C-alpha cells in the first residue's frame, strides 16, 4: 500500500523540509519520507529525478517538485487533484 504513496525527499536540519512534512501531515496527505542526509541511495535517486541536490523534493507519481516551500506546494498539489483539508 505505502509503495503507491508519493515520495518526499528531505534533509536533516532543513527548515523547509520540516514545514512541508507538517503541512502534508496536517492536511491528511499521505507520503513516504526518505532522508537523503542518511541514505546515499535516496540522495542519488532524488538527484536523478530532480537534477539538483536541494531538498525538499516531492515525487508525486512522476511529477517532480524540487527545492520548494509550502507556498509552492499548495498549487502543485491542486494540479495533482489533491484535496487539502483547509480548502
N, C-alpha and C positions, 0 to 999 in steps of 0.2 A: 504494500500500500504506500509506504513512505517513499518508495522509489519513483512514484509518479509526482512527487512534490517538487516544486521549483527549488533550485539550489541558490543559497545566499553565501557568497564567499566573504569572510570577514578577516580582519587582522586584530591581534591582541593590542589593546590600548587605543583603538581607533574610535574617537567620539562619534563619528558619523555612523559607524557600524552599530554602536550601542543604540543610537537613536532609531535606526532603521529596524533593528531587532525588536525594540519596544513598540514601534509603530505597527509592524506586522502582527505582533502578538496581541496588542491592544485591539486590533481590528479583526481578529479571528482569521488571519490569513496564514495558512499552513506553509511551511518551508523546511528544507533541510539545511542546516548550517555547517559550513566547512571552514575551519580556521586555517588560513594559509600561512600563518606565522608558525604553526605547529606541525603542518602537514605539507612537506615538499611536493608530493604528488598533486595535492589540491592546488597549490600555488602554480604549478605548471599548467594544470587544467584551466585555471582562471585566466592565466596569461594567454593561452591558446584561444580561448573563447573571446576575450575582451581586447586582446592585442595591447595590453598595458599591465602595469603592476600595482595600480592603486586600488584600494578597497573602499567601500563595499562594491561587489559586483553581483548582480542578480541575473540568473539564467532562468527565465520563465519559459520553459519548454522550447528553448531555442531562440527566444527573443532576449537579447542581452542589454542590460542597463548597467553601465560602468561608471565608477567614481562619482557617486551621486549622494544626495541627501533626501530627506523626507519631501521637500518641495518638488523635486524631480520625480520622486517615486509615485506620488498620487496620480498624476496624469498618465504615467506609464501603466500603472495597474488598471486604470479606467480603460485604456486602449486594449488591454487584455481581457476586458469584460469582467473584472474582479469587482464584486460589490463590497464596498467598505462599510463598516457598521455605522460610521458617522455621516454617511452621505445619502 
